[in-house]
C-alpha cells in the first residue's frame, strides 16, 4: 500500500534515488516527516510545475511499486535525477494522496508552508522545445548586461507562453519561496536573474498582449524570493494558520482570477495561502479548502465574503459569474489611471469623490494598488454595497453595473456612509476578463430575476433623469437607474434609451443641451467620455456645440479619444469637430492618443487628417510623446506618416534623446535607421545629445550603439 494515513502536522516527501547503485529508470522512496510542526526551513526542494494531460502516462517506481505519472512530471524527474546523489523533493501529485478528499483538503491548506519551508523551489517549465535553451541563455545574458539580439525575442515570448506562467497554483508556490531555480530541460537559471533579464530586454509581446498582464505579476513574486526572510513562527502559532499575508483575498482574486486551474474551486483555494485575512474569518465564510463542497457554493461564499452578507447573490454551477442584488451608494469616479513608475504590476488610480463623501476640502486622491485583471478606465464609478468593508470599481452598462475591481480601500478622510439610495443589479463576471466575449442576451439572462415588466406608458418618469440631461449621461449613472418600483431597468437597446430620453427629458423637461456642471463639463463631453453613442448623436442632432470646451480646454472629441471611443470619434468628426483642437496644455487629441499608446485611435485620427506634427505648450510633438511613453508601434506609424523626426521641444530635446534617456534600445535603433540626427541636442541646446542622455542614465548598451553609429563623444562615460 503506497499511502498510509498522515499524522497531524506531517507531510510526505519523495526521495529521488540516483542512477548509480543499481537503480534503473526513476526509482523513488516516499516517507513521512512532521514538517508542519517545524519552525524553520529544511533541506528539501519543492517542485512547481504543471500537471499536464493525463494521456501517455509513464511509470516510475515508488517504494518498490510501479506508479503511473503524467508525462510532464516524468520528464521533470528524469532531468532532476542525479547520477550519484539522492534528492529530497515535495511534489503535490505524489506526496498528497489525491484519492483521499479529506487529506487533499488538509494538505492544500498547508501548501504555502510547505513551499516556504523548502530550501529551494524548482520551477519546471517543461522539456526543451522551440529554442527554449536559447531563450533562457538570452535572458541570462541580458541580466548580466550583455547585448542580446532581438532575433531571440520570438523564442522568449514562446517560452513565456508556456502553461506554467498561466497556472494559478504557481503564484503561491513562488510567493512562498526564498530561492527559486527555473528549469527547462537541463538548462537552468536563477529566478532573480530570470526576472532581471526580462526587465532588461523589454520584450514586446506582439499579438499575445495577455502576457503583458500575466508576466509582470508573477515576475514580481519570483524576484522577491531572494529578499524574503527565513520563515520562523512563534511557538504559539498553530500549524494550520500559516499564511504569507500578501493581500486580502478579494484583492488577490481581482488580480489573478484569469489564471488557469483544472478544478474551478482552486481559483479560490490557490490564493488562500497568500491572503492577509483573518483565517478564522475565512473559515466562518466557508472558504477553507474543502473538495466536498461544490463550485457554486464556494463561489457564492467568496462573493458574499468580498461584498456583504446583506446582499442577495445569484450564482450558477456552469458559470464564473454572479449577480448581486442590494442597495448601494455611488461615492465617486475614476478620473485617471496610470502605470506605476517603477513597477509594472502596480497601477496608480486617481479618484474624484462626490461631495457628501469627502471632508477637509479634499475632493480627489491617488491610490496605488495591484494591477487588476480587468482594465480600469477613466469614468468608471466607485460603488459601495451596503454592509461591504470596501467599495468596488464598476462600469455602467445598459441595465447593470459591471464589476471591474471588487474591492478597493477607501481613503481615511472620507465621511462615513450611512445612506444607500441606489439599487442597481451588479454583475461580477470572471469570464469576461478571460477574453470570453458575452453578447447582450447573456447578461439579460443573468439579471432576469431582477427585471420587472416594462412599463408601456410613456408617462413613466425617471426621477433622477428628469432633472437635467447632464444626469442622463453622467458617469455616476443616476439617470440610468429606475427610481420607481413600478418600472424596470432600461433595456440593452441604445435606440430605445435614446427614444426615452428624447420623449421624457428633452421634450417634457426642456433640459438645456449646453448646461455645464461645476467642472464646466457639457452633457456632450460626458456622453462622449462614457461611450453613450446614442446620446452623443441625439445631442448633436439637437444642436450641441461639438467644439465646446470644459474647464481644462478639452472638447468632446478629446474625451472620446482619451477613452478610446472610436465610433464616437467618427461621429464627432462627421459633424466637423475640430480635429486638432488644443486643450489647456496645448495637447491635441492625436497627441493624447499617442501618449496613451492607443494605436487604433492614432491611426484613425491620422486617416481623418490629424496633424502628425502637432505640438503642446512645451513644443513636444506627437512623435516625442509616443517615444517618451515607449510606444514602439505608434512611433513606427508616425514616422511612416511623415512625422518630423528631429523636431525639438522647448529645451532642445528630440525623440532620439528621449529614447536614449529612457534606455529603450529598440526605439533608438528605429529612430537612427529612419535618419534621426545622432548629435541633436549638443550645445547651444540645453537638453544634451542622445549620447549624453544615455550616459547620464547609465544605459551602457545604448552608449555603445550610439558610439558605433558615429555619435560625437562630448562627455566621458
N, C-alpha and C positions, 0 to 999 in steps of 0.2 A: 504494500500500500504506500503510495507516494506521499500522501498528505495525512499527517496526524493533526488533531485539533491544536490550535495555538494557545499557549498560556497567556494570561493577561500581560500586556506590555511587551510581548515578544513578536519578532518577525522571522521570516526565513531568509537566509542568504544562500547564494549559489557559489559553490567553489568550482571554478573552471580549471580543470586539470591540464597540465602541459602536454604537448605532443610526445615528448620523450617519456621514457619509463614504461614503455609497452602499451601506452594508451593509443587507441586507434580512433580516428574521427574525433567527434566532440564528446568528451566524457566529463560528467559533472557530478557533484555531490551537493545535496540540499541539506542544510542544517538550520537549527533554530538558534536565536540569540535574543536575550532580554534587552534589546536595543532601546526600546521606547522608555525604559526606566532609567536610561543613562542620561547624564547631564552634559556630555561633551561629544566631540566627533570621534570617529573610529576609522581604521584603515580598510575601508571597503569603498568600492565605486558604485555609483548608481547610473543605470543606463536610461537615457532619454531618447526615445525612438518612436516610430510609427509602426503599429502592428502590421498593417498591410492586408491584402486579400487572403482569404482562407484556403484558396486552391493551391495545389502543388506544394503541400507541406512536406517537410523532411524530418527525419528522426535524429534525435540526439539521445545519449544515454545519461540518465539521472538516477543515481543510487541503484545502478545495475538494471534499470528499467528503460525500455525503449519508449521515448516520449515524442510525439509529433509536435513540431513547432512551425510557425509560419516562415516563409522564405526570407523575409527581411531580417527576422531575428537570427535565423540560421547563418545568414551572411555576416551579420554583426559578430556573432560568436566566433565564426571562422577567422575573422580579421583580428579579433581581440585575443584569441588563444596564443599564448606564448610558447615557444619551443621548450623552455626549461622551467619557468616559474609559474606557479598557480596564481590565479586572480580570484578575488572575492568580489562578487557583483550582486547588486539587488536589481532584479528585473521583474516588473509587475506581472507579466503574463505567466511567469514560472513561480515566483515567490508568493503569490496570492493564489489560493485555491479558487479558481474562477467559477467552480460549480457550487461553492458554498456562498449563498447570497448574504448570509449574516456576516461571515468573515470578510467578504468583499467590502461590505459597507463599513465595517470597523477599520479595516486596513486603509481604505480610501481616506478616512478621516485623519490618518497618521502619515500620509504621503509627504506632506510638507516637512515634517520632522525627519522622515527617512532620508530625503534628499539633503536636508540641512546637516544631518549627522555624517554624511558621506565625506570622505577626504577629497573626492573629485566626482563631478558629474560628466559623463561621456555622452556627447550629443552625436548620435549616429544618423547621418543624412542619407545613407544608402550606399550601394555599390558604385564603383567607378562607371560613369556614363556621361555622355555629352560634354566631354572635356572638363569634367569636374576637378581633376587634378590640376589642370592648367588654371582653372578659376580660383582654386584655393591658393595656389602659388602666386597668382597675380594679386590677390587680396593681401597675402603676407608681404609681398614686395611693396605694395602701397603703404602698408603700415610702417615699414622701415623708411619711408620717404623716397623710395626709388620711383623712377618714371615707369608707368605702366601703359603699354599701347592700348588704345581703345578697341583694338580687334578682339580683346578678351571680354568685352562688355556683354556680348550675347551669351557666352558661356557662364558668366557670373549671374546674369539675370535668370538663366535656366536653372542654375544651382539654387538660387533664392526662391524659385518657384516650386521647389520640391515640397512634398506634403508635410514634412516636419514643421516648416515655418507657419503652417496654417492650422495646426492641431492645437486645441485649447489646453490639453493637459501639459504641454511643454512649458507653458507660461509659469506655472507653479514650480515646475522642476528646475528651471534656470533661475527663477526668482529666489529659490532657497539655496542655491549652490554658492560655495565660496571659491571654487576653482572649476573652470569649465574647459573641456577639451573637445573640439569639434572634429569629426572624422568623416571622410568619405572614402570607402575602401581602406587602404592602408595609409592614405595621406591624412595628416592631422595638422591642426593649427590651434593655438591658444585662443580662448574665447575673447579676451580683451584685444588681442592682435587682430582677430577677425573683425571686430566692430570698428577698430581704429582704421583698418584698411578700407572698409566700406565707406566710412566717413570721408576718407581722403579721396576716394575715387569719384564720389558724387555721381553715382550711376544714374542714367536715365532709363526709366522702365518702359519707355515706348508705349505700346498699346496695352501693356499689362499694368495699368495705373493702380490697381488694387494693391500691388506690392508696395507702392509708396505709402500706403496706410499701415500695412502689416509689418514690414521690416523695421521701421524706426522704433515701434513699441517693444518688440522683442529684443532688438539690439540694445536698447537701454537696459533691459533686465540682465542681459548677458554681460554687458560692460561693467555693471555694478558688482559682479561677483567678487572681484579682487578687493573691493573695499568693505565687504561685509565682515563683521567681527565674528569671532568664534562663538557659536551658539551655546551659551551656558545658562541653564534655568535655575532659579532658586529651588531649594529643597521642598518648598511648599507647593510648587506648581504641579498641576495634575497632568497625567500622561496625555489625556485626550484633548487638552486645551491648548496645545501648541499652535501658534499661527504666526505668519510673517508680518501681520499688521501693516500692510501696504496702503490700502484704502478701504472705505466702506464697500460692502458688496454691491450696492446699487451703482456706484461709480465704476466698479470693475466690470459689471455687466454692460454698462454704457459703452465702454471701450472695446470689450472683447467678444460681444455676442455674435460677431460674424465669423468667429473661428469654428473649426470643424470638430465634431465628435460623432462616433458611431451611435452612441446612446444619447438621446437628446437631454436626458437628465444630467449628463456630465457637463453640459453647457453651464450649469449652475454649480454642481458639486466640485468641478475642477477649479473653481475660483474661491471656494470657502477657505482654503489654506492661506490665501493672501489677504483675506478680509480683516479689517480692523474693528469689526462689530463685536459686541459682547457675545461670546459663544453661547451663553445661556439664552440670550435673546434670539439667536438663530435657531436654537433648539426649540424654543417656545413657538417660533414661527413655522416649525415643521420643515426646516431646511438642513437638517443633518443628513448626511448620505444614507439613504435607505432605498435599496433597489427593489423593495417590495411595494413601494408607492408609485403609482403610475405618473406619467409625464404631466397629464392635465392637472393633477393635484399639486405636484411640485411647482409647476409654473404659476398656478393660482396663488400658492403660498408666497412665491417670490414677488409677484405683482402687489399683493397686499402688504408685504414687508416693505417694498420700495415706495408705496404710496400711503395708504391709510386703511385702517380696518373699518372706517366709516363709508367706504366705497362699495358699490355693487360691482362685482367683477365677473365678466363672461369670458371663458376660455374654451378651447376646443382641443380634442385629442389629436387631430390631424394638422394643426396649425401652430406656428410660433407667433401668435398674435393674441392680444387681449383687448376687450372693450371695457372701459371703466366708466361707471356712471356715478355721479355725485356732484356736490356743489364745490365751487372753486372760486378763486379770486385772481384777476389779472393784475400783476404787480408792475409790469414794465415791459420793455422790449430790448432786443439786441440792436445796438447801433453800429457796431463794427467788430470784425473778427480778424485776428492776425495770427500768423505763426509765431511761436516764441522765438526770440532772437538767438537762443543758444541750443534749444532742444526741439527736435522735430516731433517728439511725442507729446508736446505741450502746446495748447492753444491759449491765446490771450483774447479775452472777450470783454468788450465794453458794453455796459448796460445803462439804459436810461430808465429811471424809476418814475412811476406815476406819483403825483403829488401827495396823496394820502399816506404813502408808504416810505417817505424819506423825511429826515429831520436834519436840523442844523444847516439847512441850506444846501445839502448835498443831493444833487439830482442824479449823478452818474457815478459809476465805479468800474474799475477794471478787476477782473478775476482771471487768474491763470489756473487752468486745470487740465487734466489729461485729455488728449485728443479723443473725440467720440467717434463711434463707428459711422454715425450719420453726420453729415457736414452741417454745422451751424451757419446760418445766413443772417445778414443784416435784415431786420424786420421781424425775425422770429420773436414770439412773445414769451414772457415769463409767467407761468401759471401755477398757483399754489392750490392743491387739492385740500379740502377741509380735513384736518387731522394729520396731514403729512408733515414730516420733520423738515423736509427741504422741498423747494419748488422744482418744477420741470420747465425745460425749454420746449415749446410746442410751436407747430406751424399751422396756421389757419388754412383748412381745406374747405371744400364746398359745404359739407354738412357735418364736419367733425374737426377736432384738434388732433393732429398727428404728433406723437411724442418724438422729439429729436434727441433730447437728453433727459433721462428720467429723474435725475437728482443733481441739483447744483446748490452750493452753500449760499445762504443769504448774507449780505454784509451785516456787520454788527449794528450799524447805525439805523437800520430800517425799523419802522414802527411795528409793534405787534399787530398781527392781522386777526381781527375778530369777526369781520363781516364777510360772508361768502355769498355774493349775489348771482353768480353765473352758474349755469348748469349745461355745459357742453358735453356731448359724447367725446370721450378721449380714446384714441386708438394707439396702442403700443405694438408696432408690427416689426418684429425682428427680420422677417423675410424680405421686407422692402430694402433694408440696409445690406442684405446679402446679394443684391443685384437681381432679385426676382421681381419682375415687373408685375404690378397689380392693376387690373382695369377697374373702371368705376363700379361695375357690378359686384366686385369682390368686397369693396368697402360698404356698399349698400347692404350686402348680406350680413356683414359684421355688425352693423348698427341697427338692423331691422327691429330689434327688440325695443329700441327707443323711438322708433318712428311712429307718429300718430297719423291718422288720415289727413290728407292735405285739405285745407280749407278752400272750397270753391268760390267763396265770396271775396271779391276784390277789395271789399271794405276792410278786410283784416289788416290790422296795423302792426307794424314792428315798432314797439315802444321806443327803443333807443334809436332805431334807424330813422324815425320820423322827425328827429330834431334837426339834423343837418346832414347834407350829403357827405360832408367830410367824414362823419362817423360810419358812413356806408362803406368807405374804402380804407378806413384807419386800421392799422395792423392789429390793434388790440382786439378787433373783431366784435366790438359791442353791437355794431349794426347787423352782424350776421347771426346773432343768436335769436332764439324765439323767446320773447318775454312773456307771452300769454300761454297759459296751459292749454287753451283750445286750439292752438296752432302748432303744427310740427315743424321741424327744422327745414331749412332750404334744401332743395334737391341738388343734384350734381350738375344740372344744366346751367351754363353761364347765360344762355339766351333767356331762360326763364327768370333768372335773377335780374338780368337787365330789364326785362319787362316789368317785374315787380317794382324795381327801383324807379323806373320811369313813371309808372302809374301812381304809386303811393307817395313817393317822396317829392319828386320834381313837380308834377302837375298839381298835387294837393297841398304840399308844404311850401312850394316855391323856393326851395333852397338855392342859394347863390353858388354858381359854379366856380366863382373866383374867391370864395370865402377862405381866409387863411387862419390857421391856428397860431398860437403864440410863437411857435418856431417858424412862422411865416411859410408854412407848407400849404400849397394848394391841394385840393382833392385830386387833381390830375397827377401831381407828383407822387402822392401817396398811393394812388391806384397803380401807377407805373412801377413803383418800388415793390408793391405787394404782388404784382403779376396778374391783376384782375383785368384781363384784356377787354372784356365786355364793358366794364365801367370806363376804361380809357376811351374806347370807341364812342360810348354814349356821351361822355364829356366833350370830346372833340366835335361830335355832331351838334352839340348844344352851343358851341362857340367858345369853349375854353381856350385860353391862350397857350399854345404848345410851348412857347418860349418864356413863360412866366418863371421868375427866379424865386428861390427860397432865401432864407436868411444867409446862406453860405454862397449865394450866387449860382446855385445849381438848378438846372431845368429838369423837367420831367424826363427828357432823354438821358440826362446824366444819371438819374436814379435808375432808369431801366437798364442802362449799361452796367452800372455798379452791381446790379443784382442779376445780370445775365438773362434779361427778359427779351429774347431775340424777336419774338412775334411783336411785342410792343415797340421795340426799336424800329422795326419796319413800318409799323402803323404810324408812329410819330413822324418819321422821315417822309412817309407818304403824305402827311399833312404839312410838309415844308418846314418842319422843325429845323432850327439852325444846327447843323451837324458839328460845327466847330465852336459852339458857344463855350465861353471860358467861365469857370467858377471863380470864387473869391481868391483862389491861389493861382489862377491863370491856367488851370488844367482844362483840357478838352475831354469829351467823352472817350475819344480814341486813346488819348494819353492815359486816362484812368484804366481803361480795359487792358492796355499793355502792362501797366504796373501791377494789375491784379492777376495777370497770367491767363486771361480769358481769350484763348486763341480764336475760338469761333466768333466771338464778338469783334475782335480786332479785324479778322478777315471780312466780316460783314460791313463794318464801318469803312474799311478801305475800299471795298467794292462799291459802296454808296457815295464815295467821294470825300472821305475824311482826309484832312491834311496830314500827310505822313511826317512832315517836319514841324508840326505844331510844338510850341514851347510854353512852359509855365513861367511864372514870375521870376524864376531863377535861371531862365534860359535853358532849362533842361528839356531835351526833345523827347518825343515818343520812344525813339531808339534808346536814348540814355536810360529811361525808366525801365524798359524791358531788360536791358543789360544789368542795371543795378539790382533788379529783383531776380536775376538768374533765370530768365525765361528764354531758353535757347531756341525753341521752335518759333517764338514770336520774333526774336531777333533776326532769325534767318528770313522770316516772312517780310519783315520791314525792309531788310536790305534788298530782297528781291523786288520790292515795290518802289525802290529808288530812294530810300531814306539817306540823308546826308550822313556819311559815316563818321566824319570828323567834326560835326557840329559841337562847339564848345559851350559849356554852361558859363555862368557869370564869372567864375573864378578860373576859367580856362580848362576845366576838366573835360575829358572826352569819354565816349563809351569804352574805348580801349583801356584808358586809365582806370575806369571804374571796374572793368572786368579783372584787370590785374590786381587792383586793390582787394577785390573780393576773393581772389585766389581761384577763379573759375577758368581753368586751363582750356576747356573746350571752347568757351566764348572768345578767349584771347586768340586761339588758333583761327577761329572762324573770322574774326574781325581782321586779323592780319592777312588771311587768304583773300579777303574781299577788298584789300587795299588800304586799310587804315594806316594813318601816319604814325609810325612807330615812335617818333620823337615828339609828338604833340604834347604840349604841357610844359616843355622846357621854358626857362626864363625868356621873356618877361612874364610869362604866365605864372599864377600863384599856385596852381594845382600840383605841379610836378608831373614828370613824364610817367608813362606806364612802368618803365623800369624802376623809377624811384618809388612808385606806389607798391610794386611787388616786393621790393627790397624792404621797405618800411614795414610791411605786414608779414615778412618772413616767408614768402612763398617762393621757395628755392627753385622748384621746377619751372615756374613761370619766369623767374630771373634768368635761368639758363636758356630758356626758349627765346626770350627777347634778345639776349646777347647773341645767340646763334643767328637770329634774324637781322642783326646789324644795329641794334639799339645803341645810342650814344651813352657811354658809361660815365655819367656826370657825377655819380656819387659812389663811394665804395660800398660793397655789400657787407 
